[in-house]
Amino acid sequence: MKFTFFHLMAWPHLPDDFREQHHSVWVDVPNSLYDPARGHDVYHNYLDQLEYAEQCGFDALGVNEHHANAYGLMPSPNLMAATLTRRTSRAAIMVLGNSIALYNPAVRVAEEFAMLDVMSGGRFIGGFPVGTSMDTNYAYGTVPTETRERYAEAHELIIRAWTEREPFAFNGRYNKLRYVNIWPRPLQQPYPAIHIPGGGSIETYDFCIENTYSYSYLSYSGYLRGRDLMRGYWDQVASRAVDESPYRAGFAQVICVGETDAEAEKLYKQHIDYFYNRCLHVYPGFGEAPGYRTIKTLKRGAIPQLTPKGVKTLSQLSWKELLDQRYVICGSPETVRQQCEEMIQELRFGNLFCLMALGNMPDDKVRHSTRLFGEKVMPKLRHLWPDYAEDNRFWCRPIANRRHPDSELRGVA
Amino acid sequence: MKSYLLETAAGRTQIRVQEAGSGTPLLYLHSAGGLAESDPFVAALGQHFHVYAPSLPGYLDSEGADNLRTMLDFTLWGFDVMDALGIEQPVVVGHSMGGMIAAEMAALNPRAFKGLGLISAAGLWLDDYPMPDIFAKLPFELPELLFSDPVLGTQIISEGYDFGSNQDELVSFMTRFQDESFLQDFLIKNARRLGTAGKILFPIPERGLSERLYRATLPTVIVWGDADKLMPMPYAAAFQRLLPHAALVTIPGAAHMAPYEQTGAVLDALQRFH
C-alpha cells in the first residue's frame, strides 16, 4: 500500500451561521470572509502539517487545485508543491492535479510539472483532472461542451512536450504553437506517473487503462458509496485484459485516529461537522453545468440532488450517519485499521489518499491523528498487496543522489 | 403546421423544421429553451406569416451540434437553413438566444432580409445590469426568473407546452420537479439544449455583436417585456442605440418569455413586416 497525506487546505474560520447566510462555499462565496493576515498562519500551519506527515512515514504528500473555494485554498497547488520540494526529501510530492483544460497554452503544465520533478529529484507524481464544473466552467469560464475536448488536446500536447527532444509545431484547436520546446524537461523518464481523478465515466476508465494512469476516486462520501464506481472500473480493467494491479486505483477517505474510539469522537467530531456542514455547502446549481458531462454518462448516471428537498437536506448528516455510512473512518487505531482494511480489500486499490487535516481541525489534533495513523495503522496495512510489491509504474522514481533539506551537501535521506 | 426533417449544410446534417401559414416568409430562431414539438408561438406566427422555425442542433431531434463552435458557425448555420429551405428575403425574427443569432445574420448580410425582429434578444452585456446566470439555475428556479406567471412557466418548461385546462392541473405540475425519473429526463434534454446554447451564451452571452450591429441597416423592431428579469429594459435600449433603424416596442408586464405569455402583443409588434 501507498499512503498519501492529502491536504485540501480549507479556510478554518467560516462563521457558525455560514450555511444560513451564504449561498455556496464555492464559486460565489465572498472573499470578505477570507482574512489574509490569518491566512498567512493558515498556509504555514498546513505546509508544516504536510512536512510532518513525511516524518510520520507517509509515502506521499498530496495537494490539489481549486478556484473560488473556501475549503480549497490552492488555486495553484504547484506553488505548494514547490515549497515542499525544499523542506522534504523522502516522500513523493503529488499534485493531484492541474486542471489541464484551463491552461492556455497547456505547455504551462508540462513546464511546471517538469520543474517540480527536477526540483524534487524525481519525487513528483502528477494528476490531470478534467476539473469540476465549479472550477472549470463557473470559476474559470470554460464553455461546458468544450471542457473535454480542451482536456484531450491539452493531454496530447503535454505528453508530446515531455517526450519529444526537438522543438515541434502543434496545431490544436485551442493551442496553436509554432514552437513547443519546454525547458526544463522531466527528470523521470519518459515522464512522471500520472493519476486521474474520475467520477465514474467509462471514458475515463478507458483513458487510464490505455495510458497506464492510476484511476483515483476522490470523494468525501466514503467507501460504501465508492463501491459501485470502483467495481465498474475493475470490470472495465478485466474486460480490457490488462493486469489487475491494485496500484491502478486510488481512493480518498476521511480518516481520524484517536487513542480510543471515545477519544476520537471527542477530539474530531466538531471538526468533521465543520467540514461536512460548512465546507461542503455547495449550491447544487454549480454542481454540473449543462454540457459538462456527456449525454452518454448522464443517461447512465445517478441524478444530482437538484430537487428542492435535496437542496435542503444536502450535507445535513448526523455524526452517527457519517460514521455508519463510512463517510468518515474515525476511531481507535484498531477501529481505523479494521475499517481501512475492509475498504482496501473491498474496493481494491493500492493508493490511499488520507484526508486527515479537515475543515477547522487545529494543528495539534491533526498531528495527533496523523502520528497515530503513521505509527499504529499504516504498518499493519502496508503489506496488503504482496503480489504487487514491485509494481512502481504508478509511483515516482527518485534519483538516489538528491538534495537533502537539512544539509547543503548532497545526500540521501 | 408542418414539421419535417431538413438536410442542411450540403447534406452534412439534418435538422427539425416547423412550418406554418402563408404570405411573407419569416425565419424564426428560438430561445435557449427551444421549441415545443408543436410550438404554440410558431403556430401563432403562422397566422400572419409564412413561418419557418428550425430547431438548433441539440434541440428536438436536430443534429450537428459538433459542427457549431463559434458565433460565426451559428450565424452561417442560419444561412445554411435559409439556403436549404430556398427562402428569399424573409423577415428574420429571434427570441433571446435566437435574437442574438438573428442580429448576427442581419449584421453579416443585411440585404438578405426584409426586416429584423428582436424579442428579448441576447448578445449584449451591460456591466451595470449583470444578468442572472441561467446555467447555474436549478430547474425549479427557472419559472420565477423567466415568466411573469411561474405556475404557467413551470408547466411550459416541464411539459413541453401542453397547456392544462385549469389552475389545479397547473399547480400539480409544480410538484413534478420533485420526481427523480422526470428530473433525469429533463436534465438530459436540458444538457443537450444548454450544451449547444452554452457555446455562445456561456459564461457571458456576448460574442462581439455590439461591434457589428452598425452593419444591420435594415428595418428593425425590438420587442421587450418591461418585466423581463433576465434581461431588463436597459438591454432593449442598448440594442436600439446600436442598431441604425430600430423601433422599440415595450410590452407592459411581460417577462422574458413574452412570446408564450403575451403572444398577441408580440405579434402586434411584428405587424409592420407584413
Interface residues (C-beta under 8 A of the other chain):
Chain A: V27 N137 Y138 G141 V143 P144 T145 E146 Y283 P284 G285 F286 A289 P290 G291 R293 I295 L298 K299 I303 L306 T307 P308 K309 V311
Chain B: A65 R69 F135 A136 K137 L138 P139 F140 E141 F177 Q178 E180 L183 Q184 L187 I188 N190 A191 R192 R193 L194 G195 T196 G198 K199 F202 P203 I204
